[in-house]
Amino acid sequence: MKRKIIPIKSSIDGKRRIAIDESNSEEILAFLNEKNLNKKFVLICETILQGLKNTDLYDKEDINTKCKQVTAMKFKSKQNARLYCKEMKSDDKVLIVIVSELLEKKKNQKNQQKEINLIEKVAIYEYELY
């Protein structure tokens, strides 16, 4: 069964959208509120929507061939949290970045098995696009 998404924001030109996984939205949004990361989240979303590249904020998690569509929103602070996302194209060629899974604290520079498992989990998610 395909997972559902909740739209968050679209770019002005309509070529990019941000959405969140409906099943994980409560946990993700609560974490952002609790850790005062909302402003950073908005900044990362705006960077994506404007088509800007900033690998310190958002980058591909290209760990293997299965995970080509998986990216991470990076919250580099004491928390060092990650929001793993899946990039998909809609039928009308709009890039949709779906915030899928939360990693509350990344402890190492390289991805450990916990991170790899989460990235691979996001890679196999199938979404019902709007």
N, C-alpha and C positions, 0 to 999 in steps of 0.2 A: 504494500500500500504506500502511495506517495505521501510524503509529509507536507503539511500546510505551512504557508508563510504569512507573516503580517508585514505589509508595506510600511516603511519608515519615512523615506524621503526619495524624491527624484531630482535629477539634475535639471537645470533650467532648459537645456536643449532636448530633454527627454531621452537621451541616449544611455543614461546610467541610472540605476535604482539601487537603493539599499533596502533590505528586508531582514526579518528575523524569523528564525524557526519558531513556529507557534508552540511546540512542545517544550522548548527550553527558554522561551522568552521571559517568563517570570523570574527564573533563577538568574539569568544574565542581567536583566534590568535591575533586580534587587542588589546584585553584586556591584554594579556600576554606581548605584545610589549610595550603598553602604560605604564604599571605598572612595567616594567623591571623585569618580572618574567620568562623570557625565560630560564635562567640558572637553576632556581629551577625546571621548567617543565622538562628540559632535565635530571636533577638529579633524579626526581621522575620516569621518563620513564626508565632510566637505572636501577634503583632499581627494578622495576617491571620486566624488561626484564631479569635481572640476577636471578630472583626468590628469591630475598631477602625480608625479612619482616621488615618493619619499619612503625609502626602504627602512628608515628608523621607525616609521609609523605603521606601514602596511607593505607586506611583501609575500611572494609565493613561498609555499612550503614544499618545494620540489624535492622530496626525499626519495621518490621512486616513480616509476611510470604510472602507477595506479592513482597517484595523488596530484596530477597536473593541474586540476581545477581548484586545489585547496590553497587558501591564503591565510594570513594571520594579521589581525589588528594587534599592534604591540603597545602595551602600557608599561614602558620601562621606568620603573620607580622602585621604591622598596618592595612593592607588590610583584612587579615583573610578570603581570598577568598577560594572557593571550586570549583573544577571541578568534577561534578558527572559523573560517568562512568558506563557502563554496561559491565559485563564480560560474554563472550559467548565462546562456544567451536565450532570449525569448524568441518566439517565431518571427517577431518583427525586428529582430537583431538588436534588442536592447540588452545591455550588460546588466545582469542582476547579481549583486553581491549579497549573499544570504549569510547572516551571522548565525552560525549553527551550534557551536559548542564553546564552553568556557573552560579554560585552564587557569585556576586561581593564582598559581605561583609556578613560574618556570625557574628551576634552580640551577640549570647548567646552560652553557652557551650552545653546546651541541644537543640535539634532540635525543632524549633517552627513550627507553621502551614505552614509558607511559605516554609521552608526547606522540611517538610514532603510532601507537595504537589509536589515539584520539584522532590524529590526522587521517589515518586509514579509514576510521569509522565515518568521518565527514565525507570522505571521497566516495563512499558507497551510498550515501543518502540520495534519494530521488525526491524531487520536489514538484508539487503541483504549482505551476507558474500562473500568475494572474494576467 
